[in-house]
Amino acid sequence: MAIRSYLLIHVHAGAESKAQAALQALDEIVACDQVTGEMDLIAIAEGPDYQHILGPLLTKIRQIEGISHTQTCLVL
């Protein structure tokens, strides 16, 4: 069974679409939407375990150009 998480993502102004496309290209990202409010994107990610989401996946996400801050909400 895959572990699910919600990723709240803030990006630099004007980089929303490019960051969204880069996120959607990742195998672990199930969905990614631009939203209003404090955060710019919300993504749903799935991985084999919590360590994968908090380690390799977040490392990939934080390297995407334009992303300035992430908050990970693990589903229990």
mmCIF file of the N, C-alpha and C atoms, coordinates in Angstrom:
data_MODEL
# 
_entry.id   MODEL 
# 
loop_
_atom_site.group_PDB 
_atom_site.id 
_atom_site.type_symbol 
_atom_site.label_atom_id 
_atom_site.label_alt_id 
_atom_site.label_comp_id 
_atom_site.label_asym_id 
_atom_site.label_entity_id 
_atom_site.label_seq_id 
_atom_site.pdbx_PDB_ins_code 
_atom_site.Cartn_x 
_atom_site.Cartn_y 
_atom_site.Cartn_z 
_atom_site.occupancy 
_atom_site.B_iso_or_equiv 
_atom_site.pdbx_formal_charge 
_atom_site.auth_seq_id 
_atom_site.auth_comp_id 
_atom_site.auth_asym_id 
_atom_site.auth_atom_id 
_atom_site.pdbx_PDB_model_num 
ATOM 1   N N  . MET A 1 1  ? 0.839  -1.187 0.000   1.00 0.00 ? 1  MET A N  1 
ATOM 2   C CA . MET A 1 1  ? 0.000  0.000  0.000   1.00 0.00 ? 1  MET A CA 1 
ATOM 3   C C  . MET A 1 1  ? 0.881  1.247  0.000   1.00 0.00 ? 1  MET A C  1 
ATOM 4   N N  . ALA A 1 2  ? 0.559  2.187  -0.856  1.00 0.00 ? 2  ALA A N  1 
ATOM 5   C CA . ALA A 1 2  ? 1.339  3.415  -0.952  1.00 0.00 ? 2  ALA A CA 1 
ATOM 6   C C  . ALA A 1 2  ? 0.978  4.371  0.176   1.00 0.00 ? 2  ALA A C  1 
ATOM 7   N N  . ILE A 1 3  ? 1.969  5.115  0.601   1.00 0.00 ? 3  ILE A N  1 
ATOM 8   C CA . ILE A 1 3  ? 1.788  6.174  1.595   1.00 0.00 ? 3  ILE A CA 1 
ATOM 9   C C  . ILE A 1 3  ? 1.448  7.459  0.842   1.00 0.00 ? 3  ILE A C  1 
ATOM 10  N N  . ARG A 1 4  ? 0.461  8.184  1.313   1.00 0.00 ? 4  ARG A N  1 
ATOM 11  C CA . ARG A 1 4  ? 0.021  9.411  0.646   1.00 0.00 ? 4  ARG A CA 1 
ATOM 12  C C  . ARG A 1 4  ? 0.408  10.620 1.480   1.00 0.00 ? 4  ARG A C  1 
ATOM 13  N N  . SER A 1 5  ? 0.680  11.728 0.797   1.00 0.00 ? 5  SER A N  1 
ATOM 14  C CA . SER A 1 5  ? 0.951  12.990 1.476   1.00 0.00 ? 5  SER A CA 1 
ATOM 15  C C  . SER A 1 5  ? 0.398  14.137 0.636   1.00 0.00 ? 5  SER A C  1 
ATOM 16  N N  . TYR A 1 6  ? 0.139  15.236 1.325   1.00 0.00 ? 6  TYR A N  1 
ATOM 17  C CA . TYR A 1 6  ? -0.275 16.475 0.671   1.00 0.00 ? 6  TYR A CA 1 
ATOM 18  C C  . TYR A 1 6  ? 0.886  17.446 0.811   1.00 0.00 ? 6  TYR A C  1 
ATOM 19  N N  . LEU A 1 7  ? 1.278  18.040 -0.296  1.00 0.00 ? 7  LEU A N  1 
ATOM 20  C CA . LEU A 1 7  ? 2.395  18.972 -0.308  1.00 0.00 ? 7  LEU A CA 1 
ATOM 21  C C  . LEU A 1 7  ? 1.864  20.373 -0.584  1.00 0.00 ? 7  LEU A C  1 
ATOM 22  N N  . LEU A 1 8  ? 2.104  21.273 0.345   1.00 0.00 ? 8  LEU A N  1 
ATOM 23  C CA . LEU A 1 8  ? 1.722  22.677 0.195   1.00 0.00 ? 8  LEU A CA 1 
ATOM 24  C C  . LEU A 1 8  ? 2.971  23.407 -0.273  1.00 0.00 ? 8  LEU A C  1 
ATOM 25  N N  . ILE A 1 9  ? 2.875  24.057 -1.419  1.00 0.00 ? 9  ILE A N  1 
ATOM 26  C CA . ILE A 1 9  ? 4.078  24.567 -2.079  1.00 0.00 ? 9  ILE A CA 1 
ATOM 27  C C  . ILE A 1 9  ? 3.935  26.053 -2.397  1.00 0.00 ? 9  ILE A C  1 
ATOM 28  N N  . HIS A 1 10 ? 4.956  26.809 -2.027  1.00 0.00 ? 10 HIS A N  1 
ATOM 29  C CA . HIS A 1 10 ? 5.025  28.229 -2.366  1.00 0.00 ? 10 HIS A CA 1 
ATOM 30  C C  . HIS A 1 10 ? 6.094  28.390 -3.438  1.00 0.00 ? 10 HIS A C  1 
ATOM 31  N N  . VAL A 1 11 ? 5.772  29.150 -4.486  1.00 0.00 ? 11 VAL A N  1 
ATOM 32  C CA . VAL A 1 11 ? 6.746  29.392 -5.556  1.00 0.00 ? 11 VAL A CA 1 
ATOM 33  C C  . VAL A 1 11 ? 6.926  30.889 -5.770  1.00 0.00 ? 11 VAL A C  1 
ATOM 34  N N  . HIS A 1 12 ? 8.019  31.240 -6.418  1.00 0.00 ? 12 HIS A N  1 
ATOM 35  C CA . HIS A 1 12 ? 8.268  32.641 -6.747  1.00 0.00 ? 12 HIS A CA 1 
ATOM 36  C C  . HIS A 1 12 ? 7.231  33.111 -7.764  1.00 0.00 ? 12 HIS A C  1 
ATOM 37  N N  . ALA A 1 13 ? 6.853  34.371 -7.687  1.00 0.00 ? 13 ALA A N  1 
ATOM 38  C CA . ALA A 1 13 ? 5.853  34.940 -8.584  1.00 0.00 ? 13 ALA A CA 1 
ATOM 39  C C  . ALA A 1 13 ? 6.217  34.694 -10.041 1.00 0.00 ? 13 ALA A C  1 
ATOM 40  N N  . GLY A 1 14 ? 5.253  34.216 -10.794 1.00 0.00 ? 14 GLY A N  1 
ATOM 41  C CA . GLY A 1 14 ? 5.441  33.963 -12.213 1.00 0.00 ? 14 GLY A CA 1 
ATOM 42  C C  . GLY A 1 14 ? 5.946  32.565 -12.545 1.00 0.00 ? 14 GLY A C  1 
ATOM 43  N N  . ALA A 1 15 ? 6.326  31.797 -11.538 1.00 0.00 ? 15 ALA A N  1 
ATOM 44  C CA . ALA A 1 15 ? 6.883  30.459 -11.781 1.00 0.00 ? 15 ALA A CA 1 
ATOM 45  C C  . ALA A 1 15 ? 5.864  29.350 -11.539 1.00 0.00 ? 15 ALA A C  1 
ATOM 46  N N  . GLU A 1 16 ? 4.625  29.697 -11.296 1.00 0.00 ? 16 GLU A N  1 
ATOM 47  C CA . GLU A 1 16 ? 3.619  28.711 -10.921 1.00 0.00 ? 16 GLU A CA 1 
ATOM 48  C C  . GLU A 1 16 ? 3.439  27.615 -11.984 1.00 0.00 ? 16 GLU A C  1 
ATOM 49  N N  . SER A 1 17 ? 3.241  28.003 -13.219 1.00 0.00 ? 17 SER A N  1 
ATOM 50  C CA . SER A 1 17 ? 2.966  27.021 -14.273 1.00 0.00 ? 17 SER A CA 1 
ATOM 51  C C  . SER A 1 17 ? 4.155  26.104 -14.535 1.00 0.00 ? 17 SER A C  1 
ATOM 52  N N  . LYS A 1 18 ? 5.350  26.666 -14.562 1.00 0.00 ? 18 LYS A N  1 
ATOM 53  C CA . LYS A 1 18 ? 6.540  25.835 -14.796 1.00 0.00 ? 18 LYS A CA 1 
ATOM 54  C C  . LYS A 1 18 ? 6.779  24.872 -13.645 1.00 0.00 ? 18 LYS A C  1 
ATOM 55  N N  . ALA A 1 19 ? 6.586  25.338 -12.425 1.00 0.00 ? 19 ALA A N  1 
ATOM 56  C CA . ALA A 1 19 ? 6.764  24.467 -11.264 1.00 0.00 ? 19 ALA A CA 1 
ATOM 57  C C  . ALA A 1 19 ? 5.701  23.375 -11.259 1.00 0.00 ? 19 ALA A C  1 
ATOM 58  N N  . GLN A 1 20 ? 4.474  23.724 -11.604 1.00 0.00 ? 20 GLN A N  1 
ATOM 59  C CA . GLN A 1 20 ? 3.404  22.737 -11.652 1.00 0.00 ? 20 GLN A CA 1 
ATOM 60  C C  . GLN A 1 20 ? 3.721  21.658 -12.689 1.00 0.00 ? 20 GLN A C  1 
ATOM 61  N N  . ALA A 1 21 ? 4.178  22.046 -13.855 1.00 0.00 ? 21 ALA A N  1 
ATOM 62  C CA . ALA A 1 21 ? 4.516  21.074 -14.901 1.00 0.00 ? 21 ALA A CA 1 
ATOM 63  C C  . ALA A 1 21 ? 5.663  20.161 -14.464 1.00 0.00 ? 21 ALA A C  1 
ATOM 64  N N  . ALA A 1 22 ? 6.665  20.730 -13.800 1.00 0.00 ? 22 ALA A N  1 
ATOM 65  C CA . ALA A 1 22 ? 7.800  19.927 -13.322 1.00 0.00 ? 22 ALA A CA 1 
ATOM 66  C C  . ALA A 1 22 ? 7.342  18.931 -12.257 1.00 0.00 ? 22 ALA A C  1 
ATOM 67  N N  . LEU A 1 23 ? 6.448  19.355 -11.381 1.00 0.00 ? 23 LEU A N  1 
ATOM 68  C CA . LEU A 1 23 ? 5.918  18.449 -10.361 1.00 0.00 ? 23 LEU A CA 1 
ATOM 69  C C  . LEU A 1 23 ? 5.118  17.322 -10.998 1.00 0.00 ? 23 LEU A C  1 
ATOM 70  N N  . GLN A 1 24 ? 4.280  17.649 -11.960 1.00 0.00 ? 24 GLN A N  1 
ATOM 71  C CA . GLN A 1 24 ? 3.439  16.643 -12.602 1.00 0.00 ? 24 GLN A CA 1 
ATOM 72  C C  . GLN A 1 24 ? 4.264  15.615 -13.365 1.00 0.00 ? 24 GLN A C  1 
ATOM 73  N N  . ALA A 1 25 ? 5.488  15.953 -13.720 1.00 0.00 ? 25 ALA A N  1 
ATOM 74  C CA . ALA A 1 25 ? 6.370  15.021 -14.428 1.00 0.00 ? 25 ALA A CA 1 
ATOM 75  C C  . ALA A 1 25 ? 6.974  13.973 -13.491 1.00 0.00 ? 25 ALA A C  1 
ATOM 76  N N  . LEU A 1 26 ? 6.887  14.188 -12.177 1.00 0.00 ? 26 LEU A N  1 
ATOM 77  C CA . LEU A 1 26 ? 7.435  13.229 -11.215 1.00 0.00 ? 26 LEU A CA 1 
ATOM 78  C C  . LEU A 1 26 ? 6.469  12.056 -11.043 1.00 0.00 ? 26 LEU A C  1 
ATOM 79  N N  . ASP A 1 27 ? 7.002  10.848 -11.038 1.00 0.00 ? 27 ASP A N  1 
ATOM 80  C CA . ASP A 1 27 ? 6.167  9.650  -10.926 1.00 0.00 ? 27 ASP A CA 1 
ATOM 81  C C  . ASP A 1 27 ? 5.333  9.621  -9.648  1.00 0.00 ? 27 ASP A C  1 
ATOM 82  N N  . GLU A 1 28 ? 5.864  10.156 -8.562  1.00 0.00 ? 28 GLU A N  1 
ATOM 83  C CA . GLU A 1 28 ? 5.172  10.086 -7.268  1.00 0.00 ? 28 GLU A CA 1 
ATOM 84  C C  . GLU A 1 28 ? 4.011  11.066 -7.138  1.00 0.00 ? 28 GLU A C  1 
ATOM 85  N N  . ILE A 1 29 ? 3.932  12.050 -8.020  1.00 0.00 ? 29 ILE A N  1 
ATOM 86  C CA . ILE A 1 29 ? 2.877  13.062 -7.920  1.00 0.00 ? 29 ILE A CA 1 
ATOM 87  C C  . ILE A 1 29 ? 1.613  12.558 -8.606  1.00 0.00 ? 29 ILE A C  1 
ATOM 88  N N  . VAL A 1 30 ? 0.552  12.404 -7.816  1.00 0.00 ? 30 VAL A N  1 
ATOM 89  C CA . VAL A 1 30 ? -0.733 11.906 -8.301  1.00 0.00 ? 30 VAL A CA 1 
ATOM 90  C C  . VAL A 1 30 ? -1.555 13.049 -8.903  1.00 0.00 ? 30 VAL A C  1 
ATOM 91  N N  . ALA A 1 31 ? -1.471 14.224 -8.278  1.00 0.00 ? 31 ALA A N  1 
ATOM 92  C CA . ALA A 1 31 ? -2.202 15.406 -8.747  1.00 0.00 ? 31 ALA A CA 1 
ATOM 93  C C  . ALA A 1 31 ? -1.473 16.652 -8.256  1.00 0.00 ? 31 ALA A C  1 
ATOM 94  N N  . CYS A 1 32 ? -1.627 17.739 -9.001  1.00 0.00 ? 32 CYS A N  1 
ATOM 95  C CA . CYS A 1 32 ? -1.020 19.016 -8.608  1.00 0.00 ? 32 CYS A CA 1 
ATOM 96  C C  . CYS A 1 32 ? -1.879 20.141 -9.158  1.00 0.00 ? 32 CYS A C  1 
ATOM 97  N N  . ASP A 1 33 ? -2.324 21.017 -8.273  1.00 0.00 ? 33 ASP A N  1 
ATOM 98  C CA . ASP A 1 33 ? -3.212 22.105 -8.667  1.00 0.00 ? 33 ASP A CA 1 
ATOM 99  C C  . ASP A 1 33 ? -2.702 23.452 -8.170  1.00 0.00 ? 33 ASP A C  1 
ATOM 100 N N  . GLN A 1 34 ? -2.921 24.487 -8.980  1.00 0.00 ? 34 GLN A N  1 
ATOM 101 C CA . GLN A 1 34 ? -2.670 25.851 -8.524  1.00 0.00 ? 34 GLN A CA 1 
ATOM 102 C C  . GLN A 1 34 ? -3.870 26.261 -7.684  1.00 0.00 ? 34 GLN A C  1 
ATOM 103 N N  . VAL A 1 35 ? -3.606 26.923 -6.562  1.00 0.00 ? 35 VAL A N  1 
ATOM 104 C CA . VAL A 1 35 ? -4.667 27.312 -5.641  1.00 0.00 ? 35 VAL A CA 1 
ATOM 105 C C  . VAL A 1 35 ? -4.504 28.766 -5.207  1.00 0.00 ? 35 VAL A C  1 
ATOM 106 N N  . THR A 1 36 ? -5.567 29.321 -4.667  1.00 0.00 ? 36 THR A N  1 
ATOM 107 C CA . THR A 1 36 ? -5.492 30.653 -4.089  1.00 0.00 ? 36 THR A CA 1 
ATOM 108 C C  . THR A 1 36 ? -5.123 30.517 -2.619  1.00 0.00 ? 36 THR A C  1 
ATOM 109 N N  . GLY A 1 37 ? -4.668 31.592 -2.034  1.00 0.00 ? 37 GLY A N  1 
ATOM 110 C CA . GLY A 1 37 ? -4.322 31.575 -0.617  1.00 0.00 ? 37 GLY A CA 1 
ATOM 111 C C  . GLY A 1 37 ? -2.833 31.731 -0.413  1.00 0.00 ? 37 GLY A C  1 
ATOM 112 N N  . GLU A 1 38 ? -2.384 31.360 0.767   1.00 0.00 ? 38 GLU A N  1 
ATOM 113 C CA . GLU A 1 38 ? -0.981 31.541 1.139   1.00 0.00 ? 38 GLU A CA 1 
ATOM 114 C C  . GLU A 1 38 ? -0.036 30.697 0.284   1.00 0.00 ? 38 GLU A C  1 
ATOM 115 N N  . MET A 1 39 ? -0.430 29.490 -0.050  1.00 0.00 ? 39 MET A N  1 
ATOM 116 C CA . MET A 1 39 ? 0.385  28.615 -0.886  1.00 0.00 ? 39 MET A CA 1 
ATOM 117 C C  . MET A 1 39 ? -0.066 28.733 -2.334  1.00 0.00 ? 39 MET A C  1 
ATOM 118 N N  . ASP A 1 40 ? 0.816  28.387 -3.246  1.00 0.00 ? 40 ASP A N  1 
ATOM 119 C CA . ASP A 1 40 ? 0.514  28.524 -4.672  1.00 0.00 ? 40 ASP A CA 1 
ATOM 120 C C  . ASP A 1 40 ? 0.083  27.218 -5.323  1.00 0.00 ? 40 ASP A C  1 
ATOM 121 N N  . LEU A 1 41 ? 0.631  26.110 -4.834  1.00 0.00 ? 41 LEU A N  1 
ATOM 122 C CA . LEU A 1 41 ? 0.323  24.800 -5.390  1.00 0.00 ? 41 LEU A CA 1 
ATOM 123 C C  . LEU A 1 41 ? 0.035  23.820 -4.263  1.00 0.00 ? 41 LEU A C  1 
ATOM 124 N N  . ILE A 1 42 ? -0.865 22.889 -4.521  1.00 0.00 ? 42 ILE A N  1 
ATOM 125 C CA . ILE A 1 42 ? -1.066 21.757 -3.630  1.00 0.00 ? 42 ILE A CA 1 
ATOM 126 C C  . ILE A 1 42 ? -0.909 20.506 -4.479  1.00 0.00 ? 42 ILE A C  1 
ATOM 127 N N  . ALA A 1 43 ? -0.038 19.612 -4.024  1.00 0.00 ? 43 ALA A N  1 
ATOM 128 C CA . ALA A 1 43 ? 0.196  18.369 -4.749  1.00 0.00 ? 43 ALA A CA 1 
ATOM 129 C C  . ALA A 1 43 ? -0.131 17.186 -3.846  1.00 0.00 ? 43 ALA A C  1 
ATOM 130 N N  . ILE A 1 44 ? -0.583 16.126 -4.455  1.00 0.00 ? 44 ILE A N  1 
ATOM 131 C CA . ILE A 1 44 ? -0.784 14.860 -3.754  1.00 0.00 ? 44 ILE A CA 1 
ATOM 132 C C  . ILE A 1 44 ? 0.306  13.920 -4.247  1.00 0.00 ? 44 ILE A C  1 
ATOM 133 N N  . ALA A 1 45 ? 1.050  13.380 -3.299  1.00 0.00 ? 45 ALA A N  1 
ATOM 134 C CA . ALA A 1 45 ? 2.150  12.477 -3.642  1.00 0.00 ? 45 ALA A CA 1 
ATOM 135 C C  . ALA A 1 45 ? 1.932  11.132 -2.985  1.00 0.00 ? 45 ALA A C  1 
ATOM 136 N N  . GLU A 1 46 ? 2.399  10.086 -3.654  1.00 0.00 ? 46 GLU A N  1 
ATOM 137 C CA . GLU A 1 46 ? 2.359  8.749  -3.085  1.00 0.00 ? 46 GLU A CA 1 
ATOM 138 C C  . GLU A 1 46 ? 3.736  8.118  -3.222  1.00 0.00 ? 46 GLU A C  1 
ATOM 139 N N  . GLY A 1 47 ? 4.121  7.380  -2.193  1.00 0.00 ? 47 GLY A N  1 
ATOM 140 C CA . GLY A 1 47 ? 5.403  6.704  -2.202  1.00 0.00 ? 47 GLY A CA 1 
ATOM 141 C C  . GLY A 1 47 ? 5.324  5.418  -1.414  1.00 0.00 ? 47 GLY A C  1 
ATOM 142 N N  . PRO A 1 48 ? 6.368  4.604  -1.470  1.00 0.00 ? 48 PRO A N  1 
ATOM 143 C CA . PRO A 1 48 ? 6.337  3.307  -0.787  1.00 0.00 ? 48 PRO A CA 1 
ATOM 144 C C  . PRO A 1 48 ? 6.346  3.416  0.735   1.00 0.00 ? 48 PRO A C  1 
ATOM 145 N N  . ASP A 1 49 ? 6.911  4.518  1.261   1.00 0.00 ? 49 ASP A N  1 
ATOM 146 C CA . ASP A 1 49 ? 6.977  4.693  2.715   1.00 0.00 ? 49 ASP A CA 1 
ATOM 147 C C  . ASP A 1 49 ? 7.238  6.163  3.036   1.00 0.00 ? 49 ASP A C  1 
ATOM 148 N N  . TYR A 1 50 ? 7.129  6.497  4.328   1.00 0.00 ? 50 TYR A N  1 
ATOM 149 C CA . TYR A 1 50 ? 7.328  7.886  4.754   1.00 0.00 ? 50 TYR A CA 1 
ATOM 150 C C  . TYR A 1 50 ? 8.745  8.367  4.442   1.00 0.00 ? 50 TYR A C  1 
ATOM 151 N N  . GLN A 1 51 ? 9.732  7.485  4.588   1.00 0.00 ? 51 GLN A N  1 
ATOM 152 C CA . GLN A 1 51 ? 11.120 7.880  4.346   1.00 0.00 ? 51 GLN A CA 1 
ATOM 153 C C  . GLN A 1 51 ? 11.345 8.294  2.900   1.00 0.00 ? 51 GLN A C  1 
ATOM 154 N N  . HIS A 1 52 ? 10.664 7.635  1.967   1.00 0.00 ? 52 HIS A N  1 
ATOM 155 C CA . HIS A 1 52 ? 10.819 8.013  0.556   1.00 0.00 ? 52 HIS A CA 1 
ATOM 156 C C  . HIS A 1 52 ? 10.241 9.407  0.302   1.00 0.00 ? 52 HIS A C  1 
ATOM 157 N N  . ILE A 1 53 ? 9.075  9.658  0.876   1.00 0.00 ? 53 ILE A N  1 
ATOM 158 C CA . ILE A 1 53 ? 8.445  10.966 0.682   1.00 0.00 ? 53 ILE A CA 1 
ATOM 159 C C  . ILE A 1 53 ? 9.285  12.068 1.321   1.00 0.00 ? 53 ILE A C  1 
ATOM 160 N N  . LEU A 1 54 ? 9.744  11.828 2.542   1.00 0.00 ? 54 LEU A N  1 
ATOM 161 C CA . LEU A 1 54 ? 10.496 12.859 3.272   1.00 0.00 ? 54 LEU A CA 1 
ATOM 162 C C  . LEU A 1 54 ? 11.954 12.963 2.836   1.00 0.00 ? 54 LEU A C  1 
ATOM 163 N N  . GLY A 1 55 ? 12.447 11.992 2.103   1.00 0.00 ? 55 GLY A N  1 
ATOM 164 C CA . GLY A 1 55 ? 13.845 12.002 1.667   1.00 0.00 ? 55 GLY A CA 1 
ATOM 165 C C  . GLY A 1 55 ? 13.970 12.279 0.184   1.00 0.00 ? 55 GLY A C  1 
ATOM 166 N N  . PRO A 1 56 ? 14.065 11.220 -0.637  1.00 0.00 ? 56 PRO A N  1 
ATOM 167 C CA . PRO A 1 56 ? 14.313 11.402 -2.070  1.00 0.00 ? 56 PRO A CA 1 
ATOM 168 C C  . PRO A 1 56 ? 13.289 12.262 -2.800  1.00 0.00 ? 56 PRO A C  1 
ATOM 169 N N  . LEU A 1 57 ? 12.011 12.092 -2.483  1.00 0.00 ? 57 LEU A N  1 
ATOM 170 C CA . LEU A 1 57 ? 11.000 12.888 -3.190  1.00 0.00 ? 57 LEU A CA 1 
ATOM 171 C C  . LEU A 1 57 ? 11.132 14.364 -2.864  1.00 0.00 ? 57 LEU A C  1 
ATOM 172 N N  . LEU A 1 58 ? 11.232 14.716 -1.589  1.00 0.00 ? 58 LEU A N  1 
ATOM 173 C CA . LEU A 1 58 ? 11.364 16.142 -1.243  1.00 0.00 ? 58 LEU A CA 1 
ATOM 174 C C  . LEU A 1 58 ? 12.652 16.741 -1.792  1.00 0.00 ? 58 LEU A C  1 
ATOM 175 N N  . THR A 1 59 ? 13.700 15.954 -1.864  1.00 0.00 ? 59 THR A N  1 
ATOM 176 C CA . THR A 1 59 ? 14.952 16.447 -2.456  1.00 0.00 ? 59 THR A CA 1 
ATOM 177 C C  . THR A 1 59 ? 14.718 16.832 -3.912  1.00 0.00 ? 59 THR A C  1 
ATOM 178 N N  . LYS A 1 60 ? 14.019 15.981 -4.663  1.00 0.00 ? 60 LYS A N  1 
ATOM 179 C CA . LYS A 1 60 ? 13.701 16.288 -6.067  1.00 0.00 ? 60 LYS A CA 1 
ATOM 180 C C  . LYS A 1 60 ? 12.845 17.547 -6.174  1.00 0.00 ? 60 LYS A C  1 
ATOM 181 N N  . ILE A 1 61 ? 11.830 17.628 -5.318  1.00 0.00 ? 61 ILE A N  1 
ATOM 182 C CA . ILE A 1 61 ? 10.907 18.760 -5.383  1.00 0.00 ? 61 ILE A CA 1 
ATOM 183 C C  . ILE A 1 61 ? 11.613 20.069 -5.065  1.00 0.00 ? 61 ILE A C  1 
ATOM 184 N N  . ARG A 1 62 ? 12.450 20.073 -4.068  1.00 0.00 ? 62 ARG A N  1 
ATOM 185 C CA . ARG A 1 62 ? 13.136 21.307 -3.671  1.00 0.00 ? 62 ARG A CA 1 
ATOM 186 C C  . ARG A 1 62 ? 14.157 21.772 -4.702  1.00 0.00 ? 62 ARG A C  1 
ATOM 187 N N  . GLN A 1 63 ? 14.513 20.930 -5.650  1.00 0.00 ? 63 GLN A N  1 
ATOM 188 C CA . GLN A 1 63 ? 15.435 21.316 -6.718  1.00 0.00 ? 63 GLN A CA 1 
ATOM 189 C C  . GLN A 1 63 ? 14.719 21.916 -7.919  1.00 0.00 ? 63 GLN A C  1 
ATOM 190 N N  . ILE A 1 64 ? 13.400 21.882 -7.913  1.00 0.00 ? 64 ILE A N  1 
ATOM 191 C CA . ILE A 1 64 ? 12.640 22.448 -9.028  1.00 0.00 ? 64 ILE A CA 1 
ATOM 192 C C  . ILE A 1 64 ? 12.744 23.966 -8.988  1.00 0.00 ? 64 ILE A C  1 
ATOM 193 N N  . GLU A 1 65 ? 13.107 24.532 -10.115 1.00 0.00 ? 65 GLU A N  1 
ATOM 194 C CA . GLU A 1 65 ? 13.281 25.981 -10.210 1.00 0.00 ? 65 GLU A CA 1 
ATOM 195 C C  . GLU A 1 65 ? 11.973 26.700 -9.888  1.00 0.00 ? 65 GLU A C  1 
ATOM 196 N N  . GLY A 1 66 ? 12.059 27.696 -9.029  1.00 0.00 ? 66 GLY A N  1 
ATOM 197 C CA . GLY A 1 66 ? 10.908 28.511 -8.670  1.00 0.00 ? 66 GLY A CA 1 
ATOM 198 C C  . GLY A 1 66 ? 10.278 28.147 -7.340  1.00 0.00 ? 66 GLY A C  1 
ATOM 199 N N  . ILE A 1 67 ? 10.508 26.928 -6.865  1.00 0.00 ? 67 ILE A N  1 
ATOM 200 C CA . ILE A 1 67 ? 9.924  26.526 -5.589  1.00 0.00 ? 67 ILE A CA 1 
ATOM 201 C C  . ILE A 1 67 ? 10.742 27.130 -4.454  1.00 0.00 ? 67 ILE A C  1 
ATOM 202 N N  . SER A 1 68 ? 10.060 27.845 -3.569  1.00 0.00 ? 68 SER A N  1 
ATOM 203 C CA . SER A 1 68 ? 10.783 28.512 -2.481  1.00 0.00 ? 68 SER A CA 1 
ATOM 204 C C  . SER A 1 68 ? 10.511 27.888 -1.110  1.00 0.00 ? 68 SER A C  1 
ATOM 205 N N  . HIS A 1 69 ? 9.378  27.192 -0.959  1.00 0.00 ? 69 HIS A N  1 
ATOM 206 C CA . HIS A 1 69 ? 9.043  26.631 0.351   1.00 0.00 ? 69 HIS A CA 1 
ATOM 207 C C  . HIS A 1 69 ? 8.051  25.496 0.166   1.00 0.00 ? 69 HIS A C  1 
ATOM 208 N N  . THR A 1 70 ? 8.228  24.434 0.958   1.00 0.00 ? 70 THR A N  1 
ATOM 209 C CA . THR A 1 70 ? 7.263  23.342 0.940   1.00 0.00 ? 70 THR A CA 1 
ATOM 210 C C  . THR A 1 70 ? 6.847  22.999 2.365   1.00 0.00 ? 70 THR A C  1 
ATOM 211 N N  . GLN A 1 71 ? 5.647  22.490 2.495   1.00 0.00 ? 71 GLN A N  1 
ATOM 212 C CA . GLN A 1 71 ? 5.169  21.959 3.768   1.00 0.00 ? 71 GLN A CA 1 
ATOM 213 C C  . GLN A 1 71 ? 4.543  20.614 3.436   1.00 0.00 ? 71 GLN A C  1 
ATOM 214 N N  . THR A 1 72 ? 4.982  19.572 4.120   1.00 0.00 ? 72 THR A N  1 
ATOM 215 C CA . THR A 1 72 ? 4.512  18.218 3.851   1.00 0.00 ? 72 THR A CA 1 
ATOM 216 C C  . THR A 1 72 ? 3.540  17.768 4.935   1.00 0.00 ? 72 THR A C  1 
ATOM 217 N N  . CYS A 1 73 ? 2.380  17.306 4.511   1.00 0.00 ? 73 CYS A N  1 
ATOM 218 C CA . CYS A 1 73 ? 1.373  16.784 5.426   1.00 0.00 ? 73 CYS A CA 1 
ATOM 219 C C  . CYS A 1 73 ? 1.194  15.305 5.104   1.00 0.00 ? 73 CYS A C  1 
ATOM 220 N N  . LEU A 1 74 ? 1.763  14.450 5.947   1.00 0.00 ? 74 LEU A N  1 
ATOM 221 C CA . LEU A 1 74 ? 1.671  13.007 5.747   1.00 0.00 ? 74 LEU A CA 1 
ATOM 222 C C  . LEU A 1 74 ? 0.292  12.510 6.163   1.00 0.00 ? 74 LEU A C  1 
ATOM 223 N N  . VAL A 1 75 ? -0.298 11.633 5.364   1.00 0.00 ? 75 VAL A N  1 
ATOM 224 C CA . VAL A 1 75 ? -1.560 11.021 5.724   1.00 0.00 ? 75 VAL A CA 1 
ATOM 225 C C  . VAL A 1 75 ? -1.259 9.846  6.642   1.00 0.00 ? 75 VAL A C  1 
ATOM 226 N N  . LEU A 1 76 ? -1.937 9.799  7.766   1.00 0.00 ? 76 LEU A N  1 
ATOM 227 C CA . LEU A 1 76 ? -1.662 8.748  8.760   1.00 0.00 ? 76 LEU A CA 1 
ATOM 228 C C  . LEU A 1 76 ? -2.466 7.508  8.521   1.00 0.00 ? 76 LEU A C  1 
# 
